[in-house]
């Protein structure tokens, strides 16, 4: 048993469990009844072969039911399964809808892939904003929305006729090999045009691989993809197009518009195997360090439609912040590093299977934690880190200056036992504090510039995968979020991807995005005379001053 942490009893013990046995491991996946076996497996990153969108039309998703009750085989299963197979319990995973505990073996595992399926919910905005009306489109044409992040790339394939999300993927940005931060990559690209070309090709190839995964596993004809829209931070878009990335190394360009639109995209359409006349559009960024991902988020959250005092934070490696004061949209970027995405700290993981995403203190003083996928903990993701640090401060194991007290050994706080040794170290806390302080400084400066105060905030939208599991009270307790009433805080998921999809699907959303550019005021934090003082103030693990 770890010193202070124990794995929480499976959350929602009333939920049935799917046990998946393989030679390597046994996975136990709690599930909500109503989904097919394939959907449950996809949601837990367990890949079964597939070649259709779960319609029973390909016969590839073979599993064998070893224990538990399932309904009788559906007629289309008999097309692919013979009597002997059916007697042995072989079934098509997409046709079985389990309602109680079930144990299966996957007979046709899919090859490993870097690309994780996004559920249809993750592929669109997770908050319930009023949808934009769709533009008229011919039937059976698809569109692809792409959010190009520093650490990850997310894609959503949509039916242009009705806006339905057909498939989504989420995978690593291969440029991470050149450095986890934007500056290192920009320097690398500026040093050698060959390197820059490699970096551009890496992204094109990665999107192609994600599309291939969608096409092969969902049976989707990519030739029907006639519209592709990409958003991202300025550096990622410049490195993709191979244009003007060197300018981003010069502070004088940070608040100016930078032309990083591709000069031609024919080769991309070929590499992605989409319709040869597909319209490929890169949404231009706002300035050197404020990307079109932020604009897309502002569009999808309808941030500027509800009066003054609306704040939007899009958490990422470069977190972007927007404040609507009723007339102007104040925006900035806070380069806090990838701590919230689970990078840069020893025990960090993205919000994926095996990551501790929630930590609670129980009455006996021991912390309980919950793991995504309910398997063995391999590390901790951003929301878990917020909970853990807030609880350590609350229980006086960590000071608000980020120092462990004498009750914690020098190696740091043991997350899961001391072997193989997952620790939150002093360095991990430092990295988190710097990321938090960068965002706190951004909010502080925007409020100052807009002549507003924390008490003027009436709405807070939190974007980014990190936000999905965030405990708002804990985030406010350590000063990561302004302390406004919790019901005014909205956790919105991947707003960049959702906004990108909105712009592709709706003329009104596209017009809204174009109009936003007229009301923008870009703030360069590094040029604020009192930046250091504000940053130091926000390093403290306590509610922000003035709230
Ligand atoms: S038959 Fe199940 S995914 Fe095609």
Boltz pocket constraint, residues with backbone or C-beta under 6 A from the ligand:
constraints:
  - pocket:
      binder: B
      contacts: [[A, 38], [A, 49], [A, 50], [A, 51], [A, 52], [A, 53], [A, 54], [A, 55], [A, 56], [A, 57], [A, 58], [A, 59], [A, 60], [A, 61], [A, 92], [A, 93], [A, 94], [A, 95], [A, 217]]
      max_distance: 6.0
